[in-house]
Amino acid sequence: MQFLWGWLTCLALSHAAGAAELPAETYVHAGKLLDVRSGKMLSDQMIVIRGERIERIAASSDVKIAAGATVVDLTGKTVLPGLIDCHTHIMLADTDNSHYDEILLKQSWPL
């Protein structure tokens, strides 16, 4: 019987610990947001992020912000989702740009 109570206590504690580890919510209030599917610019939008995933995007008037959540105010900005800078010269990390052409034009790609 004592084993059963110990097991139930461990189960309850692990359940409580799991509930405490829910991903945090972040709300990004965008003044304008480019909807890449429709090609339209939307105004006054809220991006709801749970953990590392976008949960939904809706008009800010349709979103209730959870207590204690992080809010990023971009009301004066335009959000362009999905754009990534793919043209980066990560291997050209010289401290000054005086050798840029020499490095870019004379060193081999495998180097």
N, C-alpha and C positions, 0 to 999 in steps of 0.2 A: 504494500500500500504506500509506503514511504517513497518507493521508487516511482510510482505513478504520480504522486504529488510533485516530485522533483522534475519529472519529465514535463508535466503540464506547466510548471513554473517556467522552465526553459522555453517551452513553446510560446507562452504568453510574452515573455521578454523578447524573444526573437521577432515576434509579430510587432511588438511596440517599436523595436529598433528599426524594423523595415519601414514602418509608417513614418518615422522621423526622417528617413532618407529619401523622401519624395523629391523629385527634381524641383529646383526653385523656378519660379515664374519671373520672366522679364517682359516688360511691355515697352515697345518702341513706338512712340507717337510721331508719325511722319506727316509733315505738312503736305507733301506730295509724294506719291508712290507710283512708279511706272509698272503697270500691269503688262508684263511681257507677252502674255497670251492674247490679250485683246488689242494691245498696242495703244491703250488709253492711259492718260495720266489721271490718277485718282487723287482727290483732296481729302485731308483730314482722316488719315487711316491709322489703325492700330495693328501692330504686328505682335502677336502673342507667342512668346517663346517659352517652352517648358524644357528645362535641362539644356540640351544642345539641339533641339529640334523646333522648327516653326510649327506651332500647333494650328494657328489660323491667322487670317488677315481679314479685318472687317472695318467698317466705319467706326470711328472712335466713339460715336454716340451709342453704338450697339455693344460696347465692351465695358464690363464692370471690372475695375482693377482690384485684384485681391489684396487684402491687407498685408503689409510687410513686403510686397513685391518690389522689385527694382523697376524704376521707370526711366527710360531714356527719352529726353525731350528733343526731338528733331522737327518741331513744328515749323521752323524757319528753313528747313532743308528739304531736298528731294532725295528719296531713297531709290536706288537702282539695283534691284536684286539680281544676283547671279553674275555680276561682272567681276572678272578676275584678271589681274595684270599678269598675262602669260609671257610678256616680253621683258624679262628681267635677266640681267647679266650678273648672276650671283658669283661667278668666278672672277669678276673684275672688281675686286675689293681693295684696290690700291688706296692708300690714304689720301692721295691727291689725284686729280684727273690728268696730270701732265703726261702720263704714260698710257693713257687709254688707247690711242691709235696703235701704238707699238704692241701692246698686249693683244688687242683685238685682231690686228692684221698679221702679226708675225709668230704668235705662239699657236701650236697645233691644238685642235679640239680635244684630243685625248689627254693632253697635258693639263 
